[in-house]
Amino acid sequence: MLNYDAEASTYDRTRGGDARAASAAAAITRLLPSRATLVADLACGTGIVTARVAAPRVVGIDLSHGMARLAAARLPGRIALGDVTAVPLADGSVDAVVMIWLLHLLDHTASARALSEAARVLRPGGTLLTTVDKDAAYYVTPSDVADLIAPVRARHVPPPSDAHDRVTDLATALGLSPAGRTTFPGDGQGHSPRGWAELILTRRLPWTKRADPGTLTALTTGLHTLPDQDRPRPDPVYPLVSFTKG
Ligand SMILES: C[S@@+](CC[C@H](N)C(=O)[O-])C[C@H]1O[C@@H](n2cnc3c(N)ncnc32)[C@H](O)[C@@H]1O
């Protein structure tokens, strides 16, 4: 996992900034029941999304001091340091739990634990919202870049912790029923062919660390043959799903 303390100062700017956060918050609002009063944003990061969640009381929890410090500046008195695998909230104490771009970062054990903790802190009838299939989001909208990269990537990614089917199975076993689905765009996050080639050659994408150099060279050669080398391709589209505690 990235060192989010080191990442904190550039996180907002490099992850779509206010536009992405507003889109994520709008998606949360679409799935959040209007009766939800107390919402816990687990892995709230810098609070850029948390601050936009439309609910009477929103609290945020994050493991990284650097990220939590920025969140606390946005939401004074409402941010705590904590681990999603041992959430510092009482059983049945919140109306909704939000987890944006978290589960894909955790291994299978920790992600299962995070879901179990979410179920524990939700009151009966409460709602869990979580992103799923996060790392596949760049390849959902067809494009010449997606056509080239997706099949190579698919050969190098292990089953993701946030796979929709897996999350649904785990949630169901915890007494949470699927309730809704929406998406939000990663505004401004689409890359050009040249940008993709650089990301791949410098191995900044996790799956590229598992690929052999010849595979990556062949892929970037293909990317360099595409037209409009500096035109960003479609922004990624992130799925957000909700579950209700039975
Ligand atoms: C990709 S960022 C997402 C932040 C925020 N939800 C957003 O959408 O901007 C992932 C966040 O998860 C936090 N995180 C990772 N593992 C965690 C854990 N075990 N407990 C709490 N937070 C964690 C990181 O510190 C980081 O702030």
The ligand as an ORCA input file, in Angstrom:
! r2SCAN-3c Opt
* xyz 0 1
  C      -7.360      6.044     -1.668
  S      -7.484      6.854     -0.101
  C      -9.219      7.238     -0.070
  C      -9.535      8.394      0.849
  C     -10.962      8.909      0.772
  N     -11.931      7.879      1.110
  C     -11.243      9.513     -0.562
  O     -12.082      8.979     -1.298
  O     -10.627     10.528     -0.895
  C      -7.364      5.492      1.012
  C      -7.334      5.884      2.472
  O      -7.457      4.694      3.247
  C      -6.696      4.861      4.413
  N      -6.463      3.539      4.994
  C      -5.796      2.504      4.460
  N      -5.824      1.455      5.283
  C      -6.555      1.825      6.364
  C      -6.939      1.169      7.561
  N      -6.584     -0.102      7.805
  N      -7.684      1.850      8.448
  C      -8.036      3.150      8.218
  N      -7.695      3.812      7.104
  C      -6.956      3.169      6.187
  C      -5.455      5.559      3.917
  O      -4.740      6.181      4.981
  C      -6.045      6.559      2.931
  O      -6.357      7.786      3.548
*
